[in-house]
């Protein structure tokens, strides 16, 4: 067999391996730059509601917008300011099991929460280092039991957690590189079993903890500047890498599974991806592509294998 034939055979073998394991495939996008409904100026956080509607923090327009799962515009709320329902740079967003929407209000040093259609329900927080105060509330996540976790990245690098109405429950972390320490913890997410995952950006790693903050584990050899993250019901952890313009995903304990994306503006490419959300069934992922002013979403494409081979693939995956 000549060299060209060998190379072609090797390429086909590699392609078959990729197809056997499946892949994430671009499915759609919406947005564009501007202030009109459905358009964005730096979309940042993205979250899914129990009814699969998609909520997006539109940073430069000082508002939250929400959409159907495929991007049809449904509504919006917010303006620049410090009053109820106003924002002074918001980055993080999460939707509770009851449909309430939580938003971190960065330079008002607070968390606000709303009904699913944007009616103001309440807020908590002020500038400071005390319990329930914030220095830089970057992102927010809601646990299955309704408790609210906030990544406070510039006050000793810590995670605080609260009741659904904002009563302080606990905290952990300080600035450093040891277990349970952080440098710029930008992202926080809660798994279906209650474990808490943190994108420890300045330390180039992901750490995870029990619901009360006891250290469980970490990984970093296959991640660079993790920014925000999401956890599927099956335990897979999806991480955006802001400076590498890509998404990577892992098992619940940090084994690398794959990734996609590079710098660009074409479908499947990114310019500083930030917020990320995954459907409960684990088959669709939404990414806030901030500098391209759009939301992109991707679907899982099942392995292209013969039925007689599928059992072997599944057996290997166990």
C-alpha positions as a Markdown table, in Angstrom:
| # | Residue | x | y | z |
|---|---|---|---|---|
| 1 | Unk | 0.0 | 0.0 | 0.0 |
| 2 | Unk | 1.5 | 3.4 | -1.0 |
| 3 | Unk | 1.9 | 6.3 | 1.5 |
| 4 | Unk | -1.1 | 8.2 | 0.1 |
| 5 | Unk | -3.4 | 5.1 | 0.6 |
| 6 | Unk | -2.0 | 4.6 | 4.1 |
| 7 | Unk | -2.7 | 8.3 | 5.0 |
| 8 | Unk | -6.2 | 8.1 | 3.6 |
| 9 | Unk | -6.9 | 4.9 | 5.5 |
| 10 | Unk | -5.6 | 6.5 | 8.8 |
| 11 | Unk | -7.8 | 9.5 | 8.2 |
| 12 | Unk | -10.8 | 7.3 | 7.6 |
| 13 | Unk | -10.1 | 5.4 | 10.8 |
| 14 | Unk | -9.8 | 8.6 | 12.8 |
| 15 | Unk | -13.1 | 9.9 | 11.3 |
| 16 | Unk | -14.8 | 6.6 | 12.2 |
| 17 | Unk | -13.6 | 7.0 | 15.8 |
| 18 | Unk | -15.0 | 10.5 | 16.0 |
| 19 | Unk | -18.3 | 9.4 | 14.5 |
| 20 | Unk | -18.5 | 6.4 | 16.8 |
| 21 | Unk | -18.4 | 8.6 | 19.8 |
| 22 | Unk | -20.7 | 11.3 | 18.5 |
| 23 | Unk | -20.1 | 15.0 | 18.5 |
| 24 | Unk | -21.6 | 18.4 | 19.2 |
| 25 | Unk | -23.0 | 20.0 | 16.1 |
| 26 | Unk | -24.0 | 23.6 | 15.5 |
| 27 | Unk | -27.8 | 23.9 | 15.5 |
| 28 | Unk | -28.7 | 27.6 | 15.4 |
| 29 | Unk | -28.1 | 31.1 | 16.6 |
| 30 | Unk | -29.9 | 34.4 | 17.2 |
| 31 | Unk | -29.0 | 38.0 | 18.1 |
| 32 | Unk | -26.9 | 40.7 | 16.5 |
| 33 | Unk | -25.6 | 44.0 | 17.8 |
| 34 | Unk | -27.9 | 46.7 | 18.9 |
| 35 | Unk | -30.6 | 47.8 | 21.4 |
| 36 | Unk | -33.7 | 46.4 | 19.6 |
| 37 | Unk | -35.6 | 43.5 | 21.1 |
| 38 | Unk | -33.8 | 40.2 | 20.4 |
| 39 | Unk | -30.4 | 42.0 | 19.8 |
| 40 | Unk | -27.5 | 42.3 | 22.2 |
| 41 | Unk | -24.6 | 44.4 | 23.4 |
| 42 | Unk | -22.4 | 41.8 | 25.0 |
| 43 | Unk | -24.6 | 39.0 | 26.1 |
| 44 | Unk | -23.1 | 37.4 | 29.2 |
| 45 | Unk | -25.0 | 35.0 | 31.4 |
| 46 | Unk | -27.4 | 32.5 | 29.9 |
| 47 | Unk | -29.8 | 30.3 | 31.8 |
| 48 | Unk | -32.6 | 27.8 | 31.1 |
| 49 | Unk | -36.0 | 27.8 | 32.8 |
| 50 | Unk | -37.9 | 24.7 | 33.7 |
| 51 | Unk | -40.1 | 25.3 | 30.6 |
| 52 | Unk | -36.9 | 25.4 | 28.4 |
| 53 | Unk | -37.2 | 29.2 | 27.8 |
| 54 | Unk | -33.8 | 30.9 | 27.5 |
| 55 | Unk | -32.8 | 33.9 | 29.7 |
| 56 | Unk | -29.9 | 36.1 | 28.7 |
| 57 | Unk | -28.2 | 39.0 | 30.5 |
| 58 | Unk | -27.7 | 41.7 | 27.9 |
| 59 | Unk | -24.8 | 43.6 | 29.6 |
| 60 | Unk | -24.4 | 46.6 | 27.4 |
| 61 | Unk | -28.2 | 47.3 | 27.2 |
| 62 | Unk | -28.6 | 46.9 | 31.0 |
| 63 | Unk | -31.4 | 44.3 | 30.7 |
| 64 | Unk | -32.5 | 40.7 | 30.7 |
| 65 | Unk | -34.2 | 39.2 | 27.7 |
| 66 | Unk | -35.9 | 35.9 | 27.3 |
| 67 | Unk | -36.7 | 33.6 | 24.4 |
| 68 | Unk | -38.1 | 30.4 | 23.2 |
| 69 | Unk | -35.7 | 27.5 | 23.0 |
| 70 | Unk | -34.9 | 28.3 | 19.4 |
| 71 | Unk | -34.6 | 32.1 | 19.9 |
| 72 | Unk | -38.0 | 33.7 | 19.3 |
| 73 | Unk | -38.2 | 36.8 | 21.4 |
| 74 | Unk | -40.6 | 36.7 | 24.3 |
| 75 | Unk | -39.9 | 39.7 | 26.5 |
| 76 | Unk | -37.4 | 41.8 | 28.4 |
| 77 | Unk | -36.9 | 44.0 | 31.5 |
| 78 | Unk | -34.4 | 46.4 | 33.0 |
| 79 | Unk | -32.6 | 49.7 | 32.5 |
| 80 | Unk | -29.5 | 51.4 | 33.9 |
| 81 | Unk | -29.7 | 52.5 | 37.5 |
| 82 | Unk | -29.8 | 51.4 | 41.1 |
| 83 | Unk | -33.6 | 51.0 | 41.7 |
| 84 | Unk | -35.6 | 47.8 | 41.8 |
| 85 | Unk | -35.3 | 46.1 | 38.5 |
| 86 | Unk | -32.5 | 48.3 | 37.3 |
| 87 | Unk | -28.9 | 47.2 | 36.8 |
| 88 | Unk | -25.4 | 48.6 | 36.9 |
| 89 | Unk | -23.6 | 45.9 | 34.9 |
| 90 | Unk | -25.0 | 42.4 | 35.4 |
| 91 | Unk | -23.1 | 39.3 | 34.5 |
| 92 | Unk | -24.7 | 36.2 | 36.0 |
| 93 | Unk | -28.2 | 34.8 | 35.8 |
| 94 | Unk | -29.9 | 31.6 | 37.0 |
| 95 | Unk | -33.5 | 30.3 | 37.0 |
| 96 | Unk | -34.9 | 28.5 | 40.1 |
| 97 | Unk | -37.0 | 25.3 | 39.9 |
| 98 | Unk | -40.1 | 27.4 | 40.6 |
| 99 | Unk | -39.2 | 29.7 | 37.6 |
| 100 | Unk | -37.9 | 32.7 | 39.5 |
| 101 | Unk | -35.0 | 34.5 | 37.9 |
| 102 | Unk | -31.9 | 35.5 | 39.9 |
| 103 | Unk | -29.5 | 38.2 | 38.5 |
| 104 | Unk | -26.2 | 39.4 | 39.9 |
| 105 | Unk | -26.0 | 43.2 | 39.8 |
| 106 | Unk | -22.3 | 43.8 | 39.8 |
| 107 | Unk | -21.7 | 47.5 | 40.7 |
| 108 | Unk | -24.8 | 47.7 | 42.8 |
| 109 | Unk | -23.3 | 44.9 | 44.8 |
| 110 | Unk | -26.4 | 42.8 | 45.1 |
| 111 | Unk | -28.5 | 40.0 | 43.8 |
| 112 | Unk | -32.0 | 40.7 | 42.4 |
| 113 | Unk | -34.7 | 38.2 | 41.7 |
| 114 | Unk | -37.9 | 38.3 | 39.6 |
| 115 | Unk | -40.8 | 36.3 | 38.4 |
| 116 | Unk | -40.4 | 34.5 | 35.1 |
| 117 | Unk | -41.8 | 37.5 | 33.2 |
| 118 | Unk | -39.6 | 40.1 | 35.0 |
| 119 | Unk | -41.8 | 41.4 | 37.9 |
| 120 | Unk | -39.4 | 42.4 | 40.7 |
| 121 | Unk | -39.6 | 40.2 | 43.8 |
| 122 | Unk | -36.7 | 41.3 | 46.0 |
| 123 | Unk | -33.0 | 41.9 | 46.4 |
| 124 | Unk | -30.2 | 41.6 | 48.9 |
| 125 | Unk | -26.6 | 42.7 | 49.3 |
| 126 | Unk | -24.4 | 45.7 | 49.7 |
| 127 | Unk | -20.7 | 46.6 | 49.2 |
| 128 | Unk | -18.4 | 45.0 | 51.8 |
| 129 | Unk | -16.8 | 41.9 | 53.1 |
| 130 | Unk | -19.4 | 40.8 | 55.7 |
| 131 | Unk | -21.8 | 37.9 | 55.4 |
| 132 | Unk | -24.3 | 38.7 | 52.6 |
| 133 | Unk | -22.2 | 41.6 | 51.3 |
| 134 | Unk | -20.4 | 41.5 | 48.0 |
| 135 | Unk | -17.3 | 43.0 | 46.4 |
| 136 | Unk | -17.8 | 41.7 | 42.9 |
| 137 | Unk | -20.8 | 39.3 | 42.5 |
| 138 | Unk | -19.9 | 37.7 | 39.2 |
| 139 | Unk | -22.3 | 34.8 | 38.8 |
| 140 | Unk | -25.1 | 33.0 | 40.4 |
| 141 | Unk | -26.5 | 29.4 | 40.5 |
| 142 | Unk | -29.6 | 27.9 | 42.1 |
| 143 | Unk | -29.5 | 24.4 | 43.7 |
| 144 | Unk | -32.3 | 21.9 | 43.3 |
| 145 | Unk | -33.6 | 22.8 | 46.8 |
| 146 | Unk | -33.8 | 26.5 | 45.8 |
| 147 | Unk | -30.7 | 27.7 | 47.7 |
| 148 | Unk | -28.8 | 30.4 | 45.8 |
| 149 | Unk | -25.0 | 30.4 | 45.3 |
| 150 | Unk | -23.0 | 33.5 | 44.4 |
| 151 | Unk | -19.4 | 33.6 | 43.2 |
| 152 | Unk | -17.9 | 36.8 | 44.8 |
| 153 | Unk | -14.7 | 37.0 | 42.9 |
| 154 | Unk | -12.9 | 40.0 | 44.4 |
| 155 | Unk | -13.6 | 39.8 | 48.1 |
| 156 | Unk | -11.1 | 37.2 | 49.2 |
| 157 | Unk | -12.3 | 35.0 | 46.4 |
| 158 | Unk | -15.3 | 33.2 | 48.0 |
| 159 | Unk | -18.6 | 31.5 | 47.4 |
| 160 | Unk | -21.6 | 32.5 | 49.5 |
| 161 | Unk | -25.0 | 30.8 | 49.6 |
| 162 | Unk | -28.4 | 31.9 | 50.7 |
| 163 | Unk | -32.0 | 30.9 | 51.0 |
| 164 | Unk | -34.2 | 31.6 | 48.0 |
| 165 | Unk | -35.2 | 35.0 | 49.5 |
| 166 | Unk | -31.6 | 36.0 | 50.4 |
| 167 | Unk | -31.0 | 35.0 | 54.0 |
| 168 | Unk | -27.3 | 34.2 | 54.5 |
| 169 | Unk | -26.6 | 30.5 | 55.0 |
| 170 | Unk | -22.8 | 30.1 | 54.7 |
| 171 | Unk | -19.6 | 30.8 | 52.8 |
| 172 | Unk | -16.2 | 29.3 | 51.9 |
| 173 | Unk | -13.0 | 30.3 | 50.2 |
| 174 | Unk | -10.3 | 32.9 | 50.3 |
| 175 | Unk | -7.6 | 34.1 | 47.9 |
| 176 | Unk | -5.0 | 31.5 | 47.2 |
| 177 | Unk | -4.1 | 28.4 | 45.2 |
| 178 | Unk | -4.7 | 25.7 | 47.8 |
| 179 | Unk | -7.7 | 23.5 | 47.9 |
| 180 | Unk | -10.9 | 25.5 | 48.5 |
| 181 | Unk | -9.0 | 28.8 | 47.7 |
| 182 | Unk | -9.7 | 30.9 | 44.6 |
| 183 | Unk | -8.3 | 33.6 | 42.3 |
| 184 | Unk | -11.1 | 35.3 | 40.4 |
| 185 | Unk | -13.8 | 32.6 | 40.8 |
| 186 | Unk | -16.0 | 33.8 | 37.8 |
| 187 | Unk | -18.4 | 30.9 | 37.4 |
| 188 | Unk | -20.5 | 28.8 | 39.8 |
| 189 | Unk | -22.9 | 25.9 | 39.0 |
| 190 | Unk | -24.8 | 23.3 | 41.0 |
| 191 | Unk | -25.2 | 19.7 | 39.9 |
| 192 | Unk | -28.4 | 17.7 | 40.4 |
| 193 | Unk | -26.9 | 15.9 | 43.4 |
| 194 | Unk | -26.2 | 19.3 | 45.1 |
| 195 | Unk | -22.5 | 19.4 | 44.4 |
| 196 | Unk | -21.1 | 22.9 | 43.6 |
| 197 | Unk | -18.7 | 23.5 | 40.8 |
| 198 | Unk | -16.6 | 26.7 | 40.6 |
| 199 | Unk | -14.6 | 28.1 | 37.6 |
| 200 | Unk | -11.4 | 29.2 | 39.5 |
| 201 | Unk | -10.3 | 31.3 | 36.6 |
| 202 | Unk | -7.1 | 32.8 | 38.0 |
| 203 | Unk | -5.8 | 29.4 | 39.0 |
| 204 | Unk | -6.7 | 27.8 | 35.6 |
| 205 | Unk | -8.8 | 25.1 | 37.2 |
| 206 | Unk | -12.3 | 23.9 | 38.2 |
| 207 | Unk | -12.9 | 22.9 | 41.8 |
| 208 | Unk | -16.0 | 21.2 | 43.2 |
| 209 | Unk | -17.5 | 20.9 | 46.7 |
| 210 | Unk | -20.4 | 19.6 | 48.7 |
| 211 | Unk | -23.4 | 21.8 | 49.0 |
| 212 | Unk | -21.9 | 23.3 | 52.3 |
| 213 | Unk | -18.5 | 23.9 | 50.8 |
| 214 | Unk | -16.4 | 20.8 | 51.8 |
| 215 | Unk | -13.7 | 20.3 | 49.2 |
| 216 | Unk | -14.3 | 17.2 | 46.9 |
| 217 | Unk | -11.8 | 17.6 | 44.0 |
| 218 | Unk | -10.3 | 19.7 | 41.3 |
| 219 | Unk | -8.9 | 19.5 | 37.8 |
| 220 | Unk | -6.8 | 21.9 | 35.6 |
| 221 | Unk | -4.5 | 20.0 | 33.3 |
| 222 | Unk | -6.9 | 20.2 | 30.4 |
| 223 | Unk | -8.5 | 23.7 | 31.1 |
| 224 | Unk | -7.2 | 27.2 | 30.6 |
| 225 | Unk | -8.8 | 30.3 | 32.1 |
| 226 | Unk | -12.2 | 28.6 | 32.7 |
| 227 | Unk | -14.9 | 31.3 | 32.9 |
| 228 | Unk | -18.4 | 30.0 | 33.3 |
| 229 | Unk | -19.8 | 26.5 | 33.6 |
| 230 | Unk | -22.9 | 24.4 | 33.5 |
| 231 | Unk | -23.6 | 20.9 | 34.8 |
| 232 | Unk | -26.0 | 18.6 | 33.0 |
| 233 | Unk | -28.3 | 16.2 | 34.8 |
| 234 | Unk | -26.0 | 13.4 | 33.8 |
| 235 | Unk | -23.2 | 15.1 | 35.6 |
| 236 | Unk | -21.1 | 16.3 | 32.6 |
| 237 | Unk | -19.5 | 19.7 | 33.3 |
| 238 | Unk | -19.4 | 22.2 | 30.4 |
| 239 | Unk | -16.9 | 25.0 | 30.7 |
| 240 | Unk | -16.3 | 28.1 | 28.6 |
| 241 | Unk | -12.7 | 29.3 | 28.0 |
| 242 | Unk | -13.0 | 33.0 | 27.5 |
| 243 | Unk | -9.5 | 33.7 | 26.1 |
| 244 | Unk | -9.3 | 30.4 | 24.1 |
| 245 | Unk | -12.7 | 31.0 | 22.4 |
| 246 | Unk | -13.9 | 27.5 | 23.0 |
| 247 | Unk | -16.1 | 25.1 | 25.1 |
| 248 | Unk | -14.7 | 22.0 | 26.8 |
| 249 | Unk | -16.6 | 19.4 | 28.7 |
| 250 | Unk | -15.7 | 16.8 | 31.3 |
| 251 | Unk | -17.1 | 14.0 | 33.5 |
| 252 | Unk | -18.3 | 15.0 | 37.0 |
| 253 | Unk | -14.8 | 14.3 | 38.4 |
| 254 | Unk | -12.9 | 16.1 | 35.7 |
| 255 | Unk | -12.0 | 13.5 | 33.0 |
| 256 | Unk | -11.7 | 15.3 | 29.7 |
| 257 | Unk | -14.4 | 14.3 | 27.2 |
| 258 | Unk | -14.1 | 16.8 | 24.3 |
| 259 | Unk | -14.6 | 20.3 | 23.1 |
| 260 | Unk | -15.3 | 22.6 | 20.2 |
| 261 | Unk | -14.8 | 26.2 | 19.0 |
| 262 | Unk | -12.1 | 28.6 | 17.9 |
| 263 | Unk | -11.8 | 32.4 | 17.4 |
| 264 | Unk | -14.1 | 33.6 | 14.6 |
| 265 | Unk | -17.6 | 34.7 | 13.7 |
| 266 | Unk | -18.8 | 31.7 | 11.7 |
| 267 | Unk | -21.2 | 29.1 | 13.1 |
| 268 | Unk | -19.5 | 27.2 | 15.8 |
| 269 | Unk | -16.8 | 29.8 | 16.3 |
| 270 | Unk | -16.6 | 32.2 | 19.2 |
| 271 | Unk | -15.3 | 35.6 | 20.2 |
| 272 | Unk | -15.0 | 35.4 | 24.0 |
| 273 | Unk | -17.7 | 32.9 | 25.0 |
| 274 | Unk | -19.0 | 33.4 | 28.6 |
| 275 | Unk | -22.3 | 32.1 | 29.8 |
| 276 | Unk | -23.3 | 28.5 | 29.1 |
| 277 | Unk | -26.4 | 26.4 | 29.8 |
| 278 | Unk | -27.3 | 22.8 | 29.1 |
| 279 | Unk | -30.7 | 21.2 | 28.8 |
| 280 | Unk | -31.6 | 18.7 | 31.4 |
| 281 | Unk | -31.5 | 15.8 | 28.9 |
| 282 | Unk | -27.9 | 16.8 | 28.0 |
| 283 | Unk | -28.6 | 17.1 | 24.3 |
| 284 | Unk | -28.5 | 20.8 | 23.7 |
| 285 | Unk | -26.0 | 23.4 | 24.9 |
| 286 | Unk | -26.5 | 27.2 | 24.7 |
| 287 | Unk | -23.4 | 29.6 | 24.7 |
| 288 | Unk | -23.4 | 33.4 | 25.1 |
| 289 | Unk | -20.9 | 34.4 | 22.3 |
| 290 | Unk | -20.3 | 37.9 | 23.9 |
| 291 | Unk | -18.1 | 39.7 | 21.3 |
| 292 | Unk | -20.2 | 38.4 | 18.4 |
| 293 | Unk | -23.4 | 39.6 | 20.2 |
| 294 | Unk | -25.2 | 36.4 | 19.8 |
| 295 | Unk | -26.4 | 33.2 | 21.4 |
| 296 | Unk | -25.4 | 30.0 | 19.7 |
| 297 | Unk | -26.8 | 26.6 | 20.4 |
| 298 | Unk | -25.6 | 23.1 | 19.7 |
| 299 | Unk | -27.0 | 19.6 | 19.7 |
| 300 | Unk | -25.5 | 16.3 | 20.4 |
| 301 | Unk | -25.2 | 14.1 | 17.3 |
| 302 | Unk | -25.4 | 10.4 | 18.2 |
| 303 | Unk | -22.7 | 8.0 | 17.1 |
| 304 | Unk | -22.8 | 7.0 | 13.4 |
| 305 | Unk | -22.3 | 3.3 | 14.0 |
| 306 | Unk | -24.0 | 0.1 | 12.9 |
| 307 | Unk | -26.6 | -1.2 | 15.4 |
| 308 | Unk | -24.4 | -4.3 | 16.0 |
| 309 | Unk | -21.6 | -2.0 | 17.1 |
| 310 | Unk | -23.6 | 0.3 | 19.3 |
| 311 | Unk | -23.6 | -2.1 | 22.2 |
| 312 | Unk | -19.8 | -2.3 | 22.1 |
| 313 | Unk | -19.6 | 1.5 | 22.2 |
| 314 | Unk | -22.0 | 1.7 | 25.1 |
| 315 | Unk | -20.2 | -1.0 | 26.9 |
| 316 | Unk | -16.9 | 0.9 | 26.6 |
| 317 | Unk | -18.6 | 4.1 | 27.9 |
| 318 | Unk | -19.6 | 2.4 | 31.2 |
